[in-house]
Amino acid sequence: MSLTVYRKAHFNAAHRLFKKEWSDQKNREVFGKCSNPLYHGHNYELEVGVTGTVNPETGFLIDLKILKELIETEVEIPFDHKNLNKEVPEFENLNPTVENIAKVIYDKLRKKLDAKFEISVKLFETPRNFVVYTG
């Protein structure tokens, strides 16, 4: 039996969308108010999906406690209440758009989860704006 289990999480973080090599004017033209030099924040909502075959012995696809702890360690602790541009190494040279944040989260989780699982990352930047990344 193949199915997908999901774990929800959230984190609050600040960021600025900009390219260092562009002028402030060009950054404002492309990224609008999201390029505020003093940053702005979001209450991100995260859904991680793990797809695979249920273990007939345990009845689990994956122990959700393990997934919870993995999300906490790899996402919540390093991202929550942080300035993504300044405090999260993955964004030192990567614009922290919702698309890039979702990919970074996916890559961090992919390294820690058994290759037998397919994973998906759904990241809401606002209640109406979100991205789904599946690798």
N, CA, C and O atoms as CSV, one atom per row, in Angstrom:
chain,resi,resn,atom,element,x,y,z
A,1,MET,N,N,0.852,-1.181,0.000
A,1,MET,CA,C,0.000,0.000,0.000
A,1,MET,C,C,0.896,1.243,0.000
A,1,MET,O,O,1.681,1.444,0.927
A,2,SER,N,N,0.780,2.064,-1.026
A,2,SER,CA,C,1.539,3.314,-1.113
A,2,SER,C,C,0.625,4.477,-0.758
A,2,SER,O,O,-0.516,4.549,-1.216
A,3,LEU,N,N,1.132,5.372,0.052
A,3,LEU,CA,C,0.366,6.558,0.428
A,3,LEU,C,C,1.308,7.673,0.848
A,3,LEU,O,O,2.527,7.504,0.869
A,4,THR,N,N,0.718,8.821,1.183
A,4,THR,CA,C,1.497,9.984,1.619
A,4,THR,C,C,1.025,10.411,2.995
A,4,THR,O,O,-0.176,10.532,3.238
A,5,VAL,N,N,1.976,10.641,3.898
A,5,VAL,CA,C,1.679,11.239,5.199
A,5,VAL,C,C,2.246,12.648,5.192
A,5,VAL,O,O,3.225,12.936,4.505
A,6,TYR,N,N,1.612,13.524,5.971
A,6,TYR,CA,C,2.011,14.924,6.015
A,6,TYR,C,C,2.277,15.358,7.443
A,6,TYR,O,O,1.653,14.873,8.387
A,7,ARG,N,N,3.200,16.267,7.577
A,7,ARG,CA,C,3.475,16.921,8.857
A,7,ARG,C,C,3.475,18.412,8.603
A,7,ARG,O,O,4.133,18.894,7.681
A,8,LYS,N,N,2.731,19.147,9.425
A,8,LYS,CA,C,2.685,20.603,9.321
A,8,LYS,C,C,3.635,21.211,10.347
A,8,LYS,O,O,3.881,20.645,11.412
A,9,ALA,N,N,4.154,22.368,9.997
A,9,ALA,CA,C,5.005,23.126,10.909
A,9,ALA,C,C,4.902,24.592,10.507
A,9,ALA,O,O,4.299,24.923,9.486
A,10,HIS,N,N,5.482,25.448,11.300
A,10,HIS,CA,C,5.529,26.864,10.922
A,10,HIS,C,C,6.776,27.514,11.503
A,10,HIS,O,O,7.388,27.025,12.452
A,11,PHE,N,N,7.122,28.636,10.890
A,11,PHE,CA,C,8.212,29.454,11.397
A,11,PHE,C,C,7.976,30.889,10.955
A,11,PHE,O,O,7.322,31.146,9.944
A,12,ASN,N,N,8.514,31.804,11.720
A,12,ASN,CA,C,8.424,33.224,11.412
A,12,ASN,C,C,9.825,33.689,11.051
A,12,ASN,O,O,10.792,33.389,11.752
A,13,ALA,N,N,9.926,34.429,9.947
A,13,ALA,CA,C,11.252,34.871,9.530
A,13,ALA,C,C,11.153,36.169,8.732
A,13,ALA,O,O,10.130,36.475,8.121
A,14,ALA,N,N,12.242,36.911,8.762
A,14,ALA,CA,C,12.360,38.140,7.976
A,14,ALA,C,C,13.281,37.874,6.791
A,14,ALA,O,O,14.144,36.997,6.829
A,15,HIS,N,N,13.071,38.657,5.741
A,15,HIS,CA,C,13.965,38.559,4.585
A,15,HIS,C,C,13.852,39.827,3.745
A,15,HIS,O,O,12.973,40.664,3.949
A,16,ARG,N,N,14.753,39.933,2.815
A,16,ARG,CA,C,14.713,40.989,1.806
A,16,ARG,C,C,15.000,40.329,0.467
A,16,ARG,O,O,15.979,39.596,0.323
A,17,LEU,N,N,14.141,40.593,-0.512
A,17,LEU,CA,C,14.386,40.105,-1.857
A,17,LEU,C,C,15.190,41.158,-2.603
A,17,LEU,O,O,14.731,42.280,-2.814
A,18,PHE,N,N,16.400,40.774,-2.999
A,18,PHE,CA,C,17.236,41.697,-3.762
A,18,PHE,C,C,18.427,40.953,-4.339
A,18,PHE,O,O,18.797,39.868,-3.890
A,19,LYS,N,N,19.006,41.570,-5.339
A,19,LYS,CA,C,20.256,41.068,-5.917
A,19,LYS,C,C,21.330,42.104,-5.610
A,19,LYS,O,O,21.171,43.286,-5.916
A,20,LYS,N,N,22.418,41.654,-5.007
A,20,LYS,CA,C,23.485,42.559,-4.559
A,20,LYS,C,C,24.051,43.394,-5.687
A,20,LYS,O,O,24.417,44.553,-5.492
A,21,GLU,N,N,24.121,42.793,-6.882
A,21,GLU,CA,C,24.747,43.504,-8.003
A,21,GLU,C,C,23.818,44.541,-8.651
A,21,GLU,O,O,24.262,45.306,-9.507
A,22,TRP,N,N,22.554,44.578,-8.262
A,22,TRP,CA,C,21.626,45.564,-8.807
A,22,TRP,C,C,21.558,46.789,-7.914
A,22,TRP,O,O,21.860,46.723,-6.723
A,23,SER,N,N,21.156,47.912,-8.507
A,23,SER,CA,C,20.936,49.145,-7.742
A,23,SER,C,C,19.680,48.991,-6.894
A,23,SER,O,O,18.845,48.126,-7.157
A,24,ASP,N,N,19.553,49.839,-5.872
A,24,ASP,CA,C,18.329,49.828,-5.057
A,24,ASP,C,C,17.108,50.090,-5.933
A,24,ASP,O,O,16.050,49.498,-5.721
A,25,GLN,N,N,17.254,50.981,-6.922
A,25,GLN,CA,C,16.135,51.309,-7.808
A,25,GLN,C,C,15.690,50.080,-8.605
A,25,GLN,O,O,14.496,49.791,-8.687
A,26,LYS,N,N,16.650,49.356,-9.191
A,26,LYS,CA,C,16.278,48.170,-9.964
A,26,LYS,C,C,15.670,47.103,-9.058
A,26,LYS,O,O,14.701,46.449,-9.443
A,27,ASN,N,N,16.229,46.916,-7.852
A,27,ASN,CA,C,15.649,45.960,-6.917
A,27,ASN,C,C,14.205,46.337,-6.574
A,27,ASN,O,O,13.341,45.464,-6.501
A,28,ARG,N,N,13.940,47.623,-6.364
A,28,ARG,CA,C,12.569,48.063,-6.073
A,28,ARG,C,C,11.652,47.808,-7.260
A,28,ARG,O,O,10.503,47.401,-7.089
A,29,GLU,N,N,12.162,48.049,-8.464
A,29,GLU,CA,C,11.350,47.831,-9.667
A,29,GLU,C,C,10.977,46.350,-9.820
A,29,GLU,O,O,9.849,46.033,-10.198
A,30,VAL,N,N,11.901,45.461,-9.533
A,30,VAL,CA,C,11.671,44.025,-9.727
A,30,VAL,C,C,10.937,43.406,-8.544
A,30,VAL,O,O,9.986,42.648,-8.735
A,31,PHE,N,N,11.364,43.718,-7.328
A,31,PHE,CA,C,10.845,43.048,-6.137
A,31,PHE,C,C,9.853,43.881,-5.331
A,31,PHE,O,O,9.271,43.379,-4.369
A,32,GLY,N,N,9.649,45.141,-5.703
A,32,GLY,CA,C,8.685,45.999,-5.015
A,32,GLY,C,C,8.996,46.171,-3.543
A,32,GLY,O,O,10.157,46.255,-3.141
A,33,LYS,N,N,7.931,46.221,-2.738
A,33,LYS,CA,C,8.124,46.450,-1.303
A,33,LYS,C,C,8.847,45.294,-0.619
A,33,LYS,O,O,9.318,45.441,0.509
A,34,CYS,N,N,8.941,44.150,-1.286
A,34,CYS,CA,C,9.685,43.010,-0.722
A,34,CYS,C,C,11.193,43.255,-0.736
A,34,CYS,O,O,11.957,42.471,-0.174
A,35,SER,N,N,11.620,44.347,-1.382
A,35,SER,CA,C,13.037,44.686,-1.395
A,35,SER,C,C,13.379,45.770,-0.373
A,35,SER,O,O,14.415,46.426,-0.489
A,36,ASN,N,N,12.535,45.957,0.604
A,36,ASN,CA,C,12.777,46.941,1.665
A,36,ASN,C,C,14.154,46.690,2.288
A,36,ASN,O,O,14.401,45.604,2.812
A,37,PRO,N,N,15.054,47.681,2.239
A,37,PRO,CA,C,16.401,47.495,2.811
A,37,PRO,C,C,16.386,47.164,4.316
A,37,PRO,O,O,17.370,46.648,4.845
A,38,LEU,N,N,15.289,47.456,4.991
A,38,LEU,CA,C,15.185,47.142,6.419
A,38,LEU,C,C,14.450,45.826,6.661
A,38,LEU,O,O,14.127,45.494,7.801
A,39,TYR,N,N,14.183,45.071,5.579
A,39,TYR,CA,C,13.603,43.741,5.646
A,39,TYR,C,C,12.106,43.780,5.961
A,39,TYR,O,O,11.562,44.832,6.296
A,40,HIS,N,N,11.462,42.645,5.853
A,40,HIS,CA,C,10.062,42.452,6.205
A,40,HIS,C,C,9.896,40.984,6.571
A,40,HIS,O,O,10.767,40.165,6.279
A,41,GLY,N,N,8.777,40.652,7.212
A,41,GLY,CA,C,8.634,39.285,7.708
A,41,GLY,C,C,7.380,38.579,7.253
A,41,GLY,O,O,6.432,39.191,6.760
A,42,HIS,N,N,7.403,37.263,7.435
A,42,HIS,CA,C,6.268,36.405,7.109
A,42,HIS,C,C,6.093,35.348,8.196
A,42,HIS,O,O,7.039,34.981,8.894
A,43,ASN,N,N,4.868,34.875,8.317
A,43,ASN,CA,C,4.547,33.714,9.148
A,43,ASN,C,C,4.392,32.548,8.188
A,43,ASN,O,O,3.309,32.318,7.649
A,44,TYR,N,N,5.466,31.819,7.976
A,44,TYR,CA,C,5.480,30.728,7.004
A,44,TYR,C,C,4.783,29.499,7.573
A,44,TYR,O,O,4.973,29.145,8.736
A,45,GLU,N,N,3.976,28.857,6.737
A,45,GLU,CA,C,3.331,27.590,7.080
A,45,GLU,C,C,3.916,26.524,6.154
A,45,GLU,O,O,3.993,26.717,4.941
A,46,LEU,N,N,4.316,25.426,6.724
A,46,LEU,CA,C,5.008,24.382,6.001
A,46,LEU,C,C,4.240,23.067,6.104
A,46,LEU,O,O,3.753,22.700,7.173
A,47,GLU,N,N,4.138,22.362,4.973
A,47,GLU,CA,C,3.600,21.003,4.954
A,47,GLU,C,C,4.616,20.127,4.239
A,47,GLU,O,O,4.958,20.371,3.082
A,48,VAL,N,N,5.089,19.115,4.930
A,48,VAL,CA,C,6.029,18.166,4.343
A,48,VAL,C,C,5.287,16.860,4.119
A,48,VAL,O,O,4.701,16.300,5.046
A,49,GLY,N,N,5.316,16.373,2.868
A,49,GLY,CA,C,4.690,15.100,2.529
A,49,GLY,C,C,5.748,14.037,2.302
A,49,GLY,O,O,6.759,14.286,1.645
A,50,VAL,N,N,5.518,12.870,2.839
A,50,VAL,CA,C,6.410,11.729,2.636
A,50,VAL,C,C,5.567,10.614,2.020
A,50,VAL,O,O,4.566,10.189,2.598
A,51,THR,N,N,5.982,10.144,0.844
A,51,THR,CA,C,5.239,9.124,0.106
A,51,THR,C,C,6.061,7.848,0.018
A,51,THR,O,O,7.271,7.881,-0.208
A,52,GLY,N,N,5.387,6.737,0.200
A,52,GLY,CA,C,6.061,5.450,0.093
A,52,GLY,C,C,5.109,4.321,0.412
A,52,GLY,O,O,3.890,4.471,0.332
A,53,THR,N,N,5.675,3.201,0.770
A,53,THR,CA,C,4.917,1.994,1.066
A,53,THR,C,C,4.871,1.779,2.575
A,53,THR,O,O,5.879,1.900,3.270
A,54,VAL,N,N,3.707,1.465,3.048
A,54,VAL,CA,C,3.515,1.211,4.479
A,54,VAL,C,C,4.220,-0.081,4.868
A,54,VAL,O,O,4.120,-1.092,4.172
A,55,ASN,N,N,4.923,-0.035,5.972
A,55,ASN,CA,C,5.581,-1.209,6.522
A,55,ASN,C,C,4.493,-2.100,7.127
A,55,ASN,O,O,3.823,-1.682,8.071
A,56,PRO,N,N,4.301,-3.309,6.610
A,56,PRO,CA,C,3.224,-4.161,7.125
A,56,PRO,C,C,3.432,-4.586,8.575
A,56,PRO,O,O,2.469,-4.910,9.269
A,57,GLU,N,N,4.664,-4.586,9.031
A,57,GLU,CA,C,4.945,-4.994,10.406
A,57,GLU,C,C,4.517,-3.926,11.404
A,57,GLU,O,O,3.958,-4.245,12.453
A,58,THR,N,N,4.783,-2.628,11.074
A,58,THR,CA,C,4.463,-1.544,12.009
A,58,THR,C,C,3.155,-0.842,11.669
A,58,THR,O,O,2.511,-0.266,12.546
A,59,GLY,N,N,2.765,-0.888,10.404
A,59,GLY,CA,C,1.610,-0.111,9.964
A,59,GLY,C,C,1.961,1.336,9.666
A,59,GLY,O,O,1.091,2.119,9.285
A,60,PHE,N,N,3.232,1.701,9.837
A,60,PHE,CA,C,3.708,3.065,9.572
A,60,PHE,C,C,4.319,3.152,8.177
A,60,PHE,O,O,4.929,2.201,7.689
A,61,LEU,N,N,4.146,4.297,7.556
A,61,LEU,CA,C,4.980,4.657,6.411
A,61,LEU,C,C,6.309,5.165,6.971
A,61,LEU,O,O,7.388,4.732,6.567
A,62,ILE,N,N,6.191,6.089,7.906
A,62,ILE,CA,C,7.329,6.637,8.654
A,62,ILE,C,C,6.795,7.018,10.023
A,62,ILE,O,O,5.654,7.463,10.145
A,63,ASP,N,N,7.591,6.850,11.025
A,63,ASP,CA,C,7.201,7.277,12.365
A,63,ASP,C,C,7.118,8.805,12.341
A,63,ASP,O,O,8.126,9.479,12.127
A,64,LEU,N,N,5.923,9.349,12.560
A,64,LEU,CA,C,5.741,10.804,12.467
A,64,LEU,C,C,6.537,11.561,13.520
A,64,LEU,O,O,6.819,12.746,13.343
A,65,LYS,N,N,6.902,10.902,14.606
A,65,LYS,CA,C,7.771,11.545,15.602
A,65,LYS,C,C,9.142,11.835,14.981
A,65,LYS,O,O,9.733,12.883,15.238
A,66,ILE,N,N,9.637,10.915,14.176
A,66,ILE,CA,C,10.922,11.127,13.500
A,66,ILE,C,C,10.813,12.289,12.529
A,66,ILE,O,O,11.706,13.135,12.479
A,67,LEU,N,N,9.721,12.347,11.745
A,67,LEU,CA,C,9.529,13.447,10.802
A,67,LEU,C,C,9.400,14.774,11.544
A,67,LEU,O,O,9.969,15.781,11.121
A,68,LYS,N,N,8.662,14.778,12.638
A,68,LYS,CA,C,8.510,15.995,13.457
A,68,LYS,C,C,9.873,16.507,13.928
A,68,LYS,O,O,10.176,17.694,13.808
A,69,GLU,N,N,10.686,15.601,14.463
A,69,GLU,CA,C,11.997,15.997,14.979
A,69,GLU,C,C,12.926,16.464,13.862
A,69,GLU,O,O,13.717,17.388,14.055
A,70,LEU,N,N,12.833,15.840,12.719
A,70,LEU,CA,C,13.652,16.231,11.570
A,70,LEU,C,C,13.288,17.636,11.100
A,70,LEU,O,O,14.177,18.446,10.837
A,71,ILE,N,N,12.002,17.935,10.992
A,71,ILE,CA,C,11.559,19.278,10.589
A,71,ILE,C,C,11.985,20.304,11.630
A,71,ILE,O,O,12.416,21.404,11.284
A,72,GLU,N,N,11.866,19.951,12.881
A,72,GLU,CA,C,12.279,20.875,13.947
A,72,GLU,C,C,13.770,21.190,13.838
A,72,GLU,O,O,14.170,22.352,13.897
A,73,THR,N,N,14.582,20.154,13.679
A,73,THR,CA,C,16.039,20.320,13.633
A,73,THR,C,C,16.509,21.020,12.366
A,73,THR,O,O,17.372,21.896,12.427
A,74,GLU,N,N,15.951,20.645,11.218
A,74,GLU,CA,C,16.439,21.138,9.933
A,74,GLU,C,C,15.780,22.434,9.470
A,74,GLU,O,O,16.342,23.153,8.643
A,75,VAL,N,N,14.580,22.740,10.001
A,75,VAL,CA,C,13.851,23.916,9.513
A,75,VAL,C,C,13.521,24.889,10.644
A,75,VAL,O,O,13.956,26.041,10.623
A,76,GLU,N,N,12.760,24.429,11.619
A,76,GLU,CA,C,12.266,25.360,12.631
A,76,GLU,C,C,13.393,26.018,13.427
A,76,GLU,O,O,13.410,27.240,13.574
A,77,ILE,N,N,14.311,25.244,13.928
A,77,ILE,CA,C,15.387,25.839,14.743
A,77,ILE,C,C,16.264,26.781,13.910
A,77,ILE,O,O,16.521,27.899,14.355
A,78,PRO,N,N,16.732,26.381,12.725
A,78,PRO,CA,C,17.599,27.310,11.989
A,78,PRO,C,C,16.881,28.485,11.327
A,78,PRO,O,O,17.531,29.488,11.032
A,79,PHE,N,N,15.554,28.409,11.075
A,79,PHE,CA,C,14.857,29.475,10.347
A,79,PHE,C,C,13.975,30.357,11.234
A,79,PHE,O,O,13.795,31.536,10.932
A,80,ASP,N,N,13.423,29.811,12.322
A,80,ASP,CA,C,12.423,30.541,13.096
A,80,ASP,C,C,13.003,31.766,13.788
A,80,ASP,O,O,14.032,31.699,14.461
A,81,HIS,N,N,12.314,32.887,13.602
A,81,HIS,CA,C,12.697,34.172,14.182
A,81,HIS,C,C,14.106,34.583,13.767
A,81,HIS,O,O,14.876,35.127,14.558
A,82,LYS,N,N,14.417,34.307,12.510
A,82,LYS,CA,C,15.725,34.665,11.959
A,82,LYS,C,C,15.543,35.622,10.781
A,82,LYS,O,O,14.487,35.674,10.152
A,83,ASN,N,N,16.597,36.370,10.508
A,83,ASN,CA,C,16.702,37.131,9.267
A,83,ASN,C,C,17.348,36.162,8.278
A,83,ASN,O,O,18.537,35.863,8.387
A,84,LEU,N,N,16.580,35.680,7.330
A,84,LEU,CA,C,17.080,34.654,6.426
A,84,LEU,C,C,18.320,35.116,5.667
A,84,LEU,O,O,19.258,34.339,5.488
A,85,ASN,N,N,18.335,36.361,5.225
A,85,ASN,CA,C,19.477,36.882,4.468
A,85,ASN,C,C,20.763,36.890,5.291
A,85,ASN,O,O,21.845,36.623,4.769
A,86,LYS,N,N,20.636,37.196,6.574
A,86,LYS,CA,C,21.823,37.432,7.395
A,86,LYS,C,C,22.193,36.280,8.317
A,86,LYS,O,O,23.354,36.151,8.703
A,87,GLU,N,N,21.217,35.432,8.680
A,87,GLU,CA,C,21.477,34.423,9.702
A,87,GLU,C,C,21.410,32.979,9.223
A,87,GLU,O,O,21.759,32.066,9.971
A,88,VAL,N,N,20.971,32.760,7.998
A,88,VAL,CA,C,20.840,31.394,7.483
A,88,VAL,C,C,21.845,31.224,6.346
A,88,VAL,O,O,21.687,31.823,5.282
A,89,PRO,N,N,22.879,30.411,6.567
A,89,PRO,CA,C,23.978,30.309,5.594
A,89,PRO,C,C,23.543,29.986,4.159
A,89,PRO,O,O,24.164,30.451,3.204
A,90,GLU,N,N,22.486,29.197,4.010
A,90,GLU,CA,C,22.038,28.828,2.658
A,90,GLU,C,C,21.627,30.032,1.821
A,90,GLU,O,O,21.609,29.952,0.593
A,91,PHE,N,N,21.297,31.153,2.472
A,91,PHE,CA,C,20.841,32.336,1.738
A,91,PHE,C,C,21.886,33.438,1.657
A,91,PHE,O,O,21.577,34.572,1.290
A,92,GLU,N,N,23.117,33.102,2.001
A,92,GLU,CA,C,24.190,34.091,1.901
A,92,GLU,C,C,24.316,34.600,0.469
A,92,GLU,O,O,24.528,35.793,0.252
A,93,ASN,N,N,24.187,33.711,-0.500
A,93,ASN,CA,C,24.286,34.096,-1.913
A,93,ASN,C,C,23.081,33.635,-2.720
A,93,ASN,O,O,23.159,33.512,-3.943
A,94,LEU,N,N,21.961,33.378,-2.037
A,94,LEU,CA,C,20.738,32.914,-2.695
A,94,LEU,C,C,19.580,33.789,-2.225
A,94,LEU,O,O,19.338,33.915,-1.025
A,95,ASN,N,N,18.868,34.392,-3.175
A,95,ASN,CA,C,17.743,35.255,-2.847
A,95,ASN,C,C,16.662,34.427,-2.139
A,95,ASN,O,O,16.208,33.426,-2.693
A,96,PRO,N,N,16.237,34.819,-0.925
A,96,PRO,CA,C,15.293,34.002,-0.161
A,96,PRO,C,C,13.834,34.190,-0.596
A,96,PRO,O,O,12.981,34.581,0.200
A,97,THR,N,N,13.569,33.905,-1.864
A,97,THR,CA,C,12.191,33.881,-2.349
A,97,THR,C,C,11.502,32.652,-1.764
A,97,THR,O,O,12.170,31.733,-1.291
A,98,VAL,N,N,10.188,32.630,-1.793
A,98,VAL,CA,C,9.480,31.449,-1.279
A,98,VAL,C,C,9.873,30.211,-2.072
A,98,VAL,O,O,9.935,29.112,-1.521
A,99,GLU,N,N,10.140,30.385,-3.372
A,99,GLU,CA,C,10.570,29.254,-4.197
A,99,GLU,C,C,11.911,28.704,-3.709
A,99,GLU,O,O,12.073,27.493,-3.559
A,100,ASN,N,N,12.870,29.599,-3.463
A,100,ASN,CA,C,14.191,29.166,-3.009
A,100,ASN,C,C,14.161,28.613,-1.590
A,100,ASN,O,O,14.897,27.678,-1.275
A,101,ILE,N,N,13.318,29.178,-0.733
A,101,ILE,CA,C,13.207,28.664,0.634
A,101,ILE,C,C,12.672,27.230,0.602
A,101,ILE,O,O,13.175,26.358,1.310
A,102,ALA,N,N,11.651,26.995,-0.221
A,102,ALA,CA,C,11.086,25.642,-0.323
A,102,ALA,C,C,12.131,24.662,-0.828
A,102,ALA,O,O,12.218,23.543,-0.321
A,103,LYS,N,N,12.925,25.058,-1.815
A,103,LYS,CA,C,13.957,24.162,-2.348
A,103,LYS,C,C,15.025,23.868,-1.294
A,103,LYS,O,O,15.467,22.727,-1.163
A,104,VAL,N,N,15.436,24.879,-0.551
A,104,VAL,CA,C,16.425,24.676,0.511
A,104,VAL,C,C,15.881,23.693,1.552
A,104,VAL,O,O,16.593,22.788,1.985
A,105,ILE,N,N,14.625,23.872,1.949
A,105,ILE,CA,C,14.013,22.959,2.920
A,105,ILE,C,C,13.989,21.542,2.352
A,105,ILE,O,O,14.357,20.590,3.040
A,106,TYR,N,N,13.560,21.402,1.111
A,106,TYR,CA,C,13.520,20.096,0.460
A,106,TYR,C,C,14.905,19.442,0.487
A,106,TYR,O,O,15.044,18.282,0.876
A,107,ASP,N,N,15.924,20.196,0.069
A,107,ASP,CA,C,17.280,19.643,0.010
A,107,ASP,C,C,17.777,19.197,1.379
A,107,ASP,O,O,18.427,18.159,1.499
A,108,LYS,N,N,17.469,19.987,2.416
A,108,LYS,CA,C,17.893,19.629,3.771
A,108,LYS,C,C,17.207,18.340,4.236
A,108,LYS,O,O,17.842,17.475,4.839
A,109,LEU,N,N,15.914,18.221,3.953
A,109,LEU,CA,C,15.169,17.036,4.371
A,109,LEU,C,C,15.532,15.826,3.520
A,109,LEU,O,O,15.612,14.708,4.027
A,110,ARG,N,N,15.751,16.048,2.233
A,110,ARG,CA,C,16.086,14.941,1.326
A,110,ARG,C,C,17.354,14.232,1.777
A,110,ARG,O,O,17.449,13.008,1.685
A,111,LYS,N,N,18.328,14.993,2.264
A,111,LYS,CA,C,19.590,14.410,2.737
A,111,LYS,C,C,19.397,13.524,3.965
A,111,LYS,O,O,20.197,12.621,4.210
A,112,LYS,N,N,18.343,13.776,4.737
A,112,LYS,CA,C,18.145,13.080,6.008
A,112,LYS,C,C,17.144,11.935,5.930
A,112,LYS,O,O,17.110,11.079,6.815
A,113,LEU,N,N,16.327,11.913,4.878
A,113,LEU,CA,C,15.300,10.875,4.768
A,113,LEU,C,C,15.767,9.752,3.852
A,113,LEU,O,O,16.487,9.990,2.882
A,114,ASP,N,N,15.362,8.558,4.157
A,114,ASP,CA,C,15.677,7.378,3.351
A,114,ASP,C,C,15.264,7.621,1.898
A,114,ASP,O,O,14.188,8.155,1.630
A,115,ALA,N,N,16.125,7.226,0.976
A,115,ALA,CA,C,15.882,7.422,-0.460
A,115,ALA,C,C,14.641,6.688,-0.950
A,115,ALA,O,O,14.133,7.004,-2.026
A,116,LYS,N,N,14.136,5.712,-0.188
A,116,LYS,CA,C,12.936,4.983,-0.613
A,116,LYS,C,C,11.692,5.871,-0.585
A,116,LYS,O,O,10.674,5.529,-1.186
A,117,PHE,N,N,11.768,7.016,0.114
A,117,PHE,CA,C,10.633,7.927,0.213
A,117,PHE,C,C,10.710,9.006,-0.861
A,117,PHE,O,O,11.785,9.520,-1.168
A,118,GLU,N,N,9.557,9.339,-1.423
A,118,GLU,CA,C,9.426,10.569,-2.197
A,118,GLU,C,C,8.982,11.629,-1.202
A,118,GLU,O,O,8.242,11.332,-0.264
A,119,ILE,N,N,9.433,12.875,-1.401
A,119,ILE,CA,C,8.998,13.930,-0.483
A,119,ILE,C,C,8.510,15.133,-1.268
A,119,ILE,O,O,8.886,15.353,-2.420
A,120,SER,N,N,7.661,15.902,-0.609
A,120,SER,CA,C,7.196,17.161,-1.168
A,120,SER,C,C,7.216,18.209,-0.063
A,120,SER,O,O,7.015,17.908,1.113
A,121,VAL,N,N,7.464,19.437,-0.476
A,121,VAL,CA,C,7.461,20.563,0.455
A,121,VAL,C,C,6.459,21.580,-0.073
A,121,VAL,O,O,6.597,22.084,-1.187
A,122,LYS,N,N,5.452,21.874,0.737
A,122,LYS,CA,C,4.496,22.938,0.417
A,122,LYS,C,C,4.746,24.046,1.425
A,122,LYS,O,O,4.630,23.835,2.632
A,123,LEU,N,N,5.090,25.228,0.926
A,123,LEU,CA,C,5.429,26.345,1.801
A,123,LEU,C,C,4.537,27.532,1.475
A,123,LEU,O,O,4.537,28.045,0.356
A,124,PHE,N,N,3.773,27.957,2.482
A,124,PHE,CA,C,2.923,29.135,2.369
A,124,PHE,C,C,3.688,30.341,2.903
A,124,PHE,O,O,4.135,30.349,4.050
A,125,GLU,N,N,3.831,31.353,2.060
A,125,GLU,CA,C,4.422,32.615,2.512
A,125,GLU,C,C,3.328,33.518,3.090
A,125,GLU,O,O,3.549,34.251,4.054
A,126,THR,N,N,2.158,33.446,2.483
A,126,THR,CA,C,0.942,34.098,2.977
A,126,THR,C,C,-0.176,33.076,2.809
A,126,THR,O,O,0.030,32.040,2.178
A,127,PRO,N,N,-1.353,33.348,3.361
A,127,PRO,CA,C,-2.449,32.385,3.161
A,127,PRO,C,C,-2.804,32.172,1.682
A,127,PRO,O,O,-3.387,31.146,1.331
A,128,ARG,N,N,-2.457,33.131,0.816
A,128,ARG,CA,C,-2.811,33.018,-0.593
A,128,ARG,C,C,-1.630,32.705,-1.514
A,128,ARG,O,O,-1.833,32.332,-2.669
A,129,ASN,N,N,-0.413,32.852,-1.021
A,129,ASN,CA,C,0.784,32.626,-1.851
A,129,ASN,C,C,1.579,31.461,-1.299
A,129,ASN,O,O,2.022,31.483,-0.150
A,130,PHE,N,N,1.757,30.435,-2.133
A,130,PHE,CA,C,2.511,29.272,-1.687
A,130,PHE,C,C,3.144,28.589,-2.879
A,130,PHE,O,O,2.789,28.845,-4.030
A,131,VAL,N,N,4.094,27.708,-2.579
A,131,VAL,CA,C,4.799,26.941,-3.594
A,131,VAL,C,C,4.843,25.488,-3.142
A,131,VAL,O,O,4.873,25.198,-1.946
A,132,VAL,N,N,4.845,24.580,-4.111
A,132,VAL,CA,C,5.028,23.156,-3.835
A,132,VAL,C,C,6.270,22.725,-4.591
A,132,VAL,O,O,6.374,22.929,-5.800
A,133,TYR,N,N,7.214,22.125,-3.872
A,133,TYR,CA,C,8.448,21.656,-4.489
A,133,TYR,C,C,8.584,20.156,-4.259
A,133,TYR,O,O,8.477,19.675,-3.131
A,134,THR,N,N,8.822,19.422,-5.347
A,134,THR,CA,C,8.927,17.970,-5.253
A,134,THR,C,C,10.253,17.443,-5.790
A,134,THR,O,O,10.396,16.246,-6.037
A,135,GLY,N,N,11.204,18.325,-5.966
A,135,GLY,CA,C,12.507,17.898,-6.447
A,135,GLY,C,C,12.533,17.851,-7.946
A,135,GLY,O,O,13.559,17.509,-8.535
